[in-house]
């Protein structure tokens, strides 16, 4: 995989509704070429209206960050939480980065920006993420940021060729009580 140095002119910011169309295209592109995301290439939808609704929903009850190079979006991080009282103190995280910018620090920058905001949120105590077992670079990244492996679901993912991967559950406690 091609790796490059961290671009000097990229920006991490909150997603806006104007980002919906390029974000939908970015997400579809990344999903169509990555084996480590839930959807397969045949299932991916480039749907700007659905993306716009997700941006609106997460602006009220979560976080939606993007990495941009000015005119090009190169990564995104989403974090959402439930409205159910017993689990409202935690939420799920997803980070994806354009293939040409992986291993260049974009994902780590998105996560660091999110973690800085999350640690200031007194209502947020815990972050959850699940990772396919063969996505070792993502597991190392999350562990380097303080996430702990908390469990494993055996043969959780089945691929069109009949092969399987386990699902690794990771968590990070933000405020120890």
Secondary structure by P-SEA (a helix, b strand, c coil): cccccccccbbbbbbcccaaaaaaaaaaaaaacccccccccccccccaaaaaaaaaaaaacbbbbbbbcccccccbbbbbbbccccccccbbbbbbbcccccccaaaaaaaaaaaaaaaacccccbbbbbbcccaaaaaaaaaaacccccccccccccccccbbbbbbbbbbbcccc
